[in-house]
Amino acid sequence: MRKDIWREAGSRIKRTGFLFLCFLTAAGFFAAGFSAYRKTAAGSFYISGYYKEAQISAGDMKKFLENQSHEKSKGRNLDILQTAGWARTDDISFERADGTEEEGILFQVCGSMEVLFSDGLCGGNLPWREDKSGCVISTALAWELYGGKEAVGNQIFVQGREYFIRGILEEDKSFLAVPAQESDQMENFRMKYKSAKEPVSAAESFLYQMTGKQPDAVFEGVFFAGLSRIILFVTILILEVFCLAVLWRRIRKIETGRVRIPLKIILSLLFFMLFFLEGFRAFSFSWDYLPSMWSDLSFYPQLFKEKAEMVKKLLETQLCPADEMTLACLWKTGVCSAAGTAAGCLLHFLRK
């Protein structure tokens, strides 16, 4: 008799422990997914234009941006706050003061470095506009050249020029970013909007005015942030359905009709209210994603085709670190949400 009791108690403890493990697993994945979503959402204010060849010199780009600032001072509303242009060169040799060398990627940046490296600064600062001898390096390059992250203030030589390290960026690729010289040719551009609701066409028009050509590939931060929101919406919706099913079964056990029926109505209204509010938030994009006429049935099929082509081009393009991070966080949001949902479903069915 005692053996049966102990066996049953042990079985319950194991089941409870497994359920608790499922709960912790689901909570951990959801927390990681939400953290990745927040990083993706931070990129919704940015858009990048990629070209297959150089478009404008750094000197001409500065003149254009100064002219735009002058237009803004006259009170004309410009939707784009900051702009950065850059050229990327691979397999460049970076040399320490004692002659130690490492190869990596060189970014020559014109404009605001904050736009190109909007996140990930783990030490020091970004070079200011007048700082022609300042640079930033990635943590990967810092470890390879200096054996750690404490590299701020050190000298580094690139293509015969001397620079001083102002900041360190958290990146697993070896790269260095320096202010562009007047004659350096800029190939790609990244812009920051005032609002995530601004249409992408404004940035495309801005790039056309500056370069005289439409970009070959466009990275729309608002699009990838929207995909991340939709992933979270589907995940939350599945969990809400499970919670609704559990509460619905408990309400059905209430014998008093005066209590049971109002509770069913309140629960149903609450579920549909959350569904519409979360759905509206998840599918909230810029005006470019809405047809000019609702009777235009071909708008969304054409839009899906265009976005699929855009993603295909971007996957074939060498992206800047910020855009690479946005794509990585989108992927992490999807994987963590799927894993958390699976753990939550397992927890729900094991509780029965």
ROLO-56213 format. One line per 8 residues: number of its first residue (from 1); their letters; for each residue x, y, z of C-alpha. Coordinates in steps of 0.25 Angstrom, whole numbers. Example, Ala and Ser with C-alpha at 12.3 -4.5 7.8 and 13.67 -1.06 7.14 Angstrom:
2
1	AS	49/-18/31; 55/-4/29
***
This chain:
352
1	MRKDIWRE	0/0/0; 11/10/4; 19/6/-9; 7/10/-17; 5/23/-10; 20/27/-12; 20/22/-26; 8/31/-29
9	AGSRIKRT	14/43/-22; 27/41/-30; 19/41/-42; 12/54/-39; 25/60/-35; 31/56/-48; 18/61/-56; 18/74/-49
17	GFLFLCFL	33/76/-51; 31/74/-66; 20/83/-67; 28/94/-60; 40/91/-69; 30/93/-81; 25/106/-75; 40/111/-73
25	TAAGFFAA	43/107/-87; 31/114/-93; 34/127/-85; 49/127/-88; 46/126/-103; 35/136/-103; 44/146/-95; 55/144/-105
33	GFSAYRKT	45/146/-117; 40/158/-111; 54/164/-109; 57/161/-124; 44/167/-128; 48/180/-121; 61/181/-128; 54/178/-142
41	AAGSFYIS	44/189/-138; 55/199/-135; 59/198/-150; 45/202/-155; 50/217/-156; 61/213/-166; 61/210/-180; 74/207/-189
49	GYYKEAQI	76/208/-203; 86/199/-210; 93/201/-223; 102/192/-232; 112/203/-234; 117/216/-228; 107/227/-230; 113/240/-224
57	SAGDMKKF	125/245/-217; 125/248/-203; 128/263/-206; 116/264/-215; 107/257/-205; 111/267/-194; 107/278/-203; 94/272/-206
65	LENQSHEK	91/269/-191; 95/283/-187; 85/288/-198; 74/280/-192; 77/285/-178; 76/299/-184; 62/296/-190; 58/291/-176
73	SKGRNLDI	62/304/-170; 52/311/-179; 41/303/-172; 39/293/-183; 35/279/-177; 46/268/-180; 42/254/-175; 56/249/-175
81	LQTAGWAR	64/253/-162; 78/247/-165; 85/241/-176; 98/233/-178; 105/228/-190; 116/218/-190; 125/209/-199; 129/195/-195
89	TDDISFER	143/189/-198; 146/175/-194; 159/168/-190; 166/181/-186; 178/180/-177; 178/187/-163; 191/190/-156; 194/192/-142
97	ADGTEEEG	205/202/-137; 215/190/-135; 212/185/-149; 202/174/-146; 192/172/-157; 178/167/-159; 169/167/-171; 155/171/-171
105	ILFQVCGS	144/180/-177; 146/195/-178; 134/204/-178; 136/219/-183; 124/227/-178; 119/240/-182; 108/247/-173; 103/242/-160
113	MEVLFSDG	110/229/-154; 98/228/-144; 89/224/-156; 98/213/-161; 102/208/-147; 89/211/-140; 91/200/-129; 102/191/-123
121	LCGGNLPW	112/202/-118; 119/195/-106; 130/204/-103; 134/218/-106; 127/227/-116; 124/229/-131; 134/239/-138; 127/253/-139
129	REDKSGCV	126/260/-152; 138/268/-151; 147/257/-146; 154/252/-159; 164/244/-151; 154/236/-143; 149/222/-146; 140/211/-140
137	ISTALAWE	144/196/-141; 136/183/-138; 138/174/-125; 143/163/-135; 154/172/-140; 157/177/-126; 160/163/-121; 168/159/-133
145	LYGGKEAV	177/172/-133; 177/176/-118; 173/163/-111; 160/169/-104; 150/180/-105; 158/190/-98; 164/197/-111; 158/211/-110
153	GNQIFVQG	169/221/-112; 179/212/-120; 185/215/-133; 181/207/-145; 187/209/-160; 178/207/-172; 183/209/-186; 194/217/-181
161	REYFIRGI	186/227/-173; 186/227/-158; 173/227/-149; 170/227/-135; 159/217/-130; 148/225/-124; 138/213/-121; 135/198/-122
169	LEEDKSFL	123/192/-128; 117/178/-124; 119/170/-137; 124/156/-140; 130/161/-154; 144/168/-154; 141/182/-160; 146/197/-158
177	AVPAQESD	138/209/-161; 145/223/-165; 139/236/-169; 140/237/-185; 149/246/-192; 144/256/-201; 147/248/-214; 142/235/-208
185	QMENFRMK	131/229/-216; 118/226/-209; 111/213/-213; 100/211/-203; 91/220/-194; 83/219/-182; 72/229/-177; 65/231/-164
193	YKSAKEPV	50/235/-164; 43/244/-155; 32/234/-153; 30/219/-157; 17/223/-164; 25/231/-175; 23/225/-189; 36/218/-195
201	SAAESFLY	34/226/-207; 39/238/-200; 52/232/-198; 53/227/-212; 50/241/-218; 61/246/-208; 71/236/-214; 67/239/-228
209	QMTGKQPD	69/254/-226; 83/251/-220; 88/241/-230; 79/242/-242; 76/227/-241; 66/218/-234; 73/208/-225; 75/194/-230
217	AVFEGVFF	70/188/-216; 63/195/-205; 63/190/-190; 50/195/-184; 51/195/-169; 36/196/-167; 33/184/-175; 42/175/-167
225	AGLSRIIL	37/181/-154; 23/178/-159; 26/164/-162; 32/162/-148; 19/168/-142; 10/159/-150; 18/147/-145; 16/152/-131
233	FVTILILE	1/154/-134; -1/140/-138; 7/134/-126; -1/142/-116; -14/139/-124; -11/124/-122; -8/126/-107; -21/134/-105
241	VFCLAVLW	-29/123/-112; -24/113/-102; -27/122/-90; -41/124/-96; -43/109/-97; -39/107/-83; -47/118/-77; -59/114/-86
249	RRIRKIET	-59/100/-80; -59/105/-66; -70/115/-69; -78/103/-74; -77/96/-61; -84/107/-54; -99/102/-51; -105/116/-49
257	GRVRIPLK	-110/121/-63; -110/136/-58; -95/135/-55; -91/126/-67; -97/134/-78; -92/148/-75; -78/142/-73; -79/135/-86
265	IILSLLFF	-83/149/-93; -72/156/-85; -61/146/-89; -65/146/-104; -65/161/-105; -52/162/-98; -46/152/-108; -51/159/-120
273	MLFFLEGF	-47/173/-115; -33/168/-113; -33/161/-126; -37/173/-134; -27/183/-126; -15/173/-127; -19/171/-142; -20/186/-145
281	RAFSFSWD	-6/188/-138; 0/176/-145; -4/180/-159; -1/195/-158; 8/199/-169; 11/212/-177; 2/218/-187; 10/211/-198
289	YLPSMWSD	3/198/-194; -11/203/-196; -18/203/-210; -22/217/-215; -35/211/-219; -41/199/-210; -47/194/-223; -33/191/-229
297	LSFYPQLF	-33/176/-226; -20/174/-233; -12/183/-223; -9/173/-212; -5/161/-222; 4/171/-229; 10/176/-215; 13/162/-211
305	KEKAEMVK	20/160/-223; 28/173/-222; 32/170/-208; 36/155/-211; 45/161/-222; 51/171/-212; 54/161/-202; 61/152/-213
313	KLLETQLC	70/164/-217; 73/167/-203; 78/153/-200; 87/154/-212; 93/168/-207; 104/171/-197; 96/178/-186; 101/188/-176
321	PADEMTLA	102/183/-161; 89/189/-157; 81/183/-168; 88/169/-165; 84/171/-151; 69/174/-154; 68/161/-163; 75/153/-152
329	CLWKTGVC	65/158/-141; 53/155/-150; 58/141/-152; 60/140/-137; 46/145/-134; 40/134/-143; 49/123/-138; 47/127/-123
337	SAAGTAAG	32/129/-125; 30/116/-132; 38/109/-121; 30/116/-110; 17/113/-116; 20/98/-117; 24/98/-102; 12/105/-99
345	CLLHFLRK	3/95/-107; 10/83/-100; 7/90/-86; -7/92/-90; -10/77/-94; -2/71/-83; -10/79/-73; -23/71/-77
***
